[in-house]
Amino acid sequence: MKNLHLFEEPKKIESHFKPDSNIVLYHGDVNDFLKTVPDNSVTLIVSSPPYNLGKEYEKKVAIKEYLETQAQTVKQFHRILKNTGSICWQVGNYVKEGEVYPLDIYYYDIFKNLGMFLRNRIIWHFGHGLHCKNRFSGRYETILWFSKTEKYVFNLDPVRVPSKYPGKRHYKGAKKGRLSGNPKGKNPSDVWEGLSDDWDEAVWNIPNVKSNHCEKTVHPCQFPVELVERCVLALTGEDDWVFDPYAGVGSSLIAAVKNNRRAMGSEKESDYVSIARERIVSFSNGTLCLRPMGKPVHEPTGRERVSQIPLEWRVE
């Protein structure tokens, strides 16, 4: 897909929803903002909601109360979503007194009770995070992809990944000699589809945003732009609306405008809104640091000491 720059000149960042806007960043509660958004207007809702962990931007409440409140908000998401639209809901775990509550399982019923269809349960794997002492350290989170109806936008080609054996050909039959795989690359898959064949290729292996990540801001749970970009490319078309109801420092909005979509988000923390505005402006003038989509997590430099190289890779 062509990757045109949305901004021939910096576009105005609206503070309230306007149908002819390109970018809307609302400072306030998501439920107040939702009242201004028309029915059936958004193609993709993508976000990571507060996990009820007592972070600085949320008040920790009982898990039942948290889910009941979220259910009311999700009902409004369903209202504004186009019939061909989707929701990508990225969640981890709620932990209480050392016990893990997997939020994707709890959220499933909320979406399903609205008549939505689960298309994928995608595993986002990352190599670094909090080190646990009394259980294994968590190194993945889950993206629930729900479509509103049985007919939905899905563009596979823009998010294909390189084939493991791109030159592989059929060795017999009517297709003998012809390429056995798609020359454009293969489906990036989810954790379930390719688990038994190739774990690394099945998992979305995208680094989380920690201190040495070029996109890092003050936000403690920041989305990598690359993660949202895959969802944007696969599940929307150019000029479609992409909405992040918990926009944080604007990573989802940047992923949208980078690929010629219209973006809107709501965020109640004023510091994050300011940073999001600054990042969008920086993107528009070409000074924002972004990790390239599809960049390998680790690339050998050729300067590694022999002792650092696995035995099976060494050439005697």
N, C-alpha and C positions, 0 to 999 in steps of 0.2 A: 504494500500500500504506500502511496506517496505520503510523505510526512511533511506537509506544508506547515509553515509557521502561521498560526492563526492571526497574529498581530502584524498587519502592515504598518499600523501605528497603534500605540497603546489604547486599548478599549477601556471604557469607563467601567469601574467595578460598582455596580448598583448595590445599595444597602437594603433594598426591599425588592420583592419580585415584580418584574415588569415583563410582559410577554415578548417584547422585542429586544430584551437584553441579551448580551453574550455571556456576562458573568454577574452573578448575584452572590454576595456574601453578607448574610444577615447576622447581626450581633444580637443574640437573645435566645430564648427557649425555642426548641424545634417545634413544639406544639403551637406556639403563636405564629411561627412562620408558615406552618402547613395550612393554616386557615386562609392564606392568601394565594395558595397554589391551586390552579384549576384541576378538575377531574381529568383523568386520562391524558396527561400532558408530558409525563416523564418516561423515558425509555429505559433508564437504568438508575437504580438506587444502590449505591455501594458505600459501605461504611463498616466501622468497627465500633459498636456501642460501648458505653461504659460497662465494665465487668462487675460493678458493685464490690470493688476491692478496697474502697476507701481512699482512692487517689485524691490528689489535691483538687480535682475538678468534679468530684462526685461525693455524695453522702451515702455511706454504707447503711443499707436497710436489710431486713429479713429477705431471704431469697424469694419467698412467695410474693411479698409486696413488690419487689423489684420486677419480677416477671409479669405481674398483673399490670403494672404501670407501662412496661414495654409493650404489652399486648395492645393497649389502647392506642399507642403511637403507631405501631405496625399496621393497625387497622386503617389509619389515615394514609400510610404509605401505599396500601393497596388501592385506595381511592384515587390517588394522583397518578398511579402507574398506568401506562398504556396497556391495551389488551395484549400487545406483542412484546411487552416489557418484562424486565427481570429485576430481581433483588439479589445482590451478592452480600451476604452477611458474615463478616469475619469475626470469629469469637474464639476465646481460649477457655480457661477454666476459672470458676469461682472456687476459692479455697476457704474453708472455715475449720479452724482448730485442727489443721492438718488433713482434713478430708476434702477430696476433690469432687466438685460438681461440674460435669462437662456441659457447658452452656449450649453447645450445638444440639444436644439431645433435648434440652428443655425448650429451646426455641423452635424445634421442629413442629411441635403441636400448634404453636402460635401461628405459623405460616400455613400449616395444613388445614387448620380450622377455617381459614379464609378461602379455601378451595384452591390453593396454589399447588404447583407441581415441582417436586424436588428433581432437578436435572443432574446435579453432581454434588457430591460432598468432597471438596477438594482439600487436600492436605498441603499446607504451607509449611515447609521445613526450613529451619535456620540453624546455623551451627553454634550460635552463642546466645546465652541468656542467663537467668538466675540459677545459681548452683544450689541445689537442695541438699539437705543433710539427712532427712528422714524418709526420702523417697527418691526415685530416679528424677534427674533434672529434665524439665520439659523442654523439648526442642521443636515443637510444631504447634500450629493452630489450625483451625478449620474454617473453610469458607463454604457456607451453604448457598448454593445457587438455586433459587426458585424462579420459575416463570409464572406469570399471572394466569396464562391459559395454555392450551395445548399447542397453540401457534405462537412462535416466539422468534426473535432475531437471533441468529447464530452465524457468525462469519469465522470459519475455521482458518482460511488461508492466511490472514494477517498475523496469526499467533502460532503458526506451525514452527516446529523446532527442527534442527538438522537431523536427518536420519543417521542412525548409527553406522549403517553400511549403505551409503548413497549410491554406490555403483552396483549393488546386488541385482542380479537378473534371474529371470525364470530359466531353469536348466532343462525343462522338458515341456511337452504339451503345446497347445496352440500359441501360447505366449512365449515360447522358447526364445531367449535372446533379448527379450524386452525387459525394461526395468521393472522390478517387482514392487517397488515402492513409489510413492508420489514424488515426482521430481521437485516439488515445492517444499518438501519436508514432511514430517509426520505430526500427528495429533499429539499435543503435549501431555494428554492423558490426565488421570487423577490417580490417587494412591491405590485405588482398588483394582483398576483395569490392568495394570502391568506389574503388580506386586510380585507374582511368582517368577516373572521373566527377568525383570531388571529394576530393582528398587530405585536406584538413583535416577533413572530416566522417567520413572512414574511420578516422582514427587516434584512439586514446584519448589525448587531449591533456590530461594531468593534471600539474600542476607537481610536480617532485620536492622533497623536503624539504631546503631549504638554509637559510642563516642568517636570512633574512627571512620564513620560513614560520612561521605561528603554532603549528604542531605541533612545531617543532624542539626536540630534546633533544641530549644529548652523543653519541648514536649516529651514527657516520659514514655509515651507509647505511640510513637510516630509511625505512620504508614510509609513504606518505601513506595515511591511513585511507580516503580516498575510493576509492583504487584497489582495496583489498580489499573495500570495501562493495559494489561492483558485482558481484564474484564471489559474495559472500554472498547478495545478494538474488536473483541469477539461478539459483544452483545449490543452494540449500537452502530448507527451510521452517522456520517458527517452531518452536523447541524442539529443532531438530537440533543435533548436535555439529559445531563447526568447530574444526579443529586446526591450529596453527602450530608446527611442530617446531623452528623457529629463531626464537623469538618476539621476540627483541630487547627493545625498550621497549614492547611490547604493542599495537601498532597493529592487528594482525589480531584480537586479542581484543576490543578496543574496537569495531571494525567489527561483530563478531558480536553482542555484548551490546546494542549500540545498536539492533539490529534483531531483538531477542527470540530470539536463538539462544543455545545453550550454548557456552561457549568453553573451550578448553584449549590450553596452550602449554608448551613446554620451552625453557629457556635456561640455558646454563652460566655466563654472566658475572653475578656477584652484583650489580654496579652496575646492570646493565640490568634485572635482576629487581626491584630496589628501585624503579627509575623506573617500570617497568610497573605495579607495585602502586599507586604514587602516582597514576599517570594513570588507572587504573581507578577508584580511589576518587574522584578529581576528577570523572570522568565521572558517577559515581553521584550526586554532590551538585550537578552542573550547573555546575561551574567550569572544566571542561577546554575549552581553545580548540581547535576543530576547523574545518577549512575545509569549508564546505557542499558537499555532493555536487552536481555539475552547475554550480557557479559558473563563469562564463566566466573564462578565464585573464587576459584584459585587458578592462576596461570603460572606454571614454572618459569623462573627467570633464566635458568641455565647456570645460575651461580650457587645452587644449593650444595652444601657439603655432602659427600658420599654417604656419611652416616645418617643423613636426613632422608635419603632416597630409599624407598622400600626395596627389599632384596629382589623381588620379582621384576623390578624395573631396571636393575643394574646390568650393564654390559661389561663383561670381564675382558 
